[in-house]
Amino acid sequence: MVVLTHDLAGASRIISYHENKVTLGTGNCLYAGNMPLRAFELDRAEKTSYMQNRCTLNANIRISCLHAILGFHPMDGRLCNDQFTRIAKRYMELIGFGRQPYLVYRHTDTYHPHLHVRP
């Protein structure tokens, strides 16, 4: 597994990107960690507003959005969504963000399977 991380200025654009993938059928939202509803119960606007509001709670934070991409070997594409979700949860725990709200998206539009984790 390879992990790339990016700091972003805001949640709106990145959530829109992932939700567009869902609409196109090349991605799905696997998990909404530490959020009031499960991923399939939240629409795009609810995900965006919850994450944006959460980011404004601490005025000392200058960069409010982390975006992690977890890339896997092509053979790992045989893993099911539940296994990918468990990997994302464990990753969040290991980086110390396990108790923060986050979204996990799986994209299927490339040769290698990968997840996007957006705390």
Order of alpha helices (4+ residues) and beta strands (2+ residues): beta-alpha-beta-alpha-beta-alpha-beta-beta
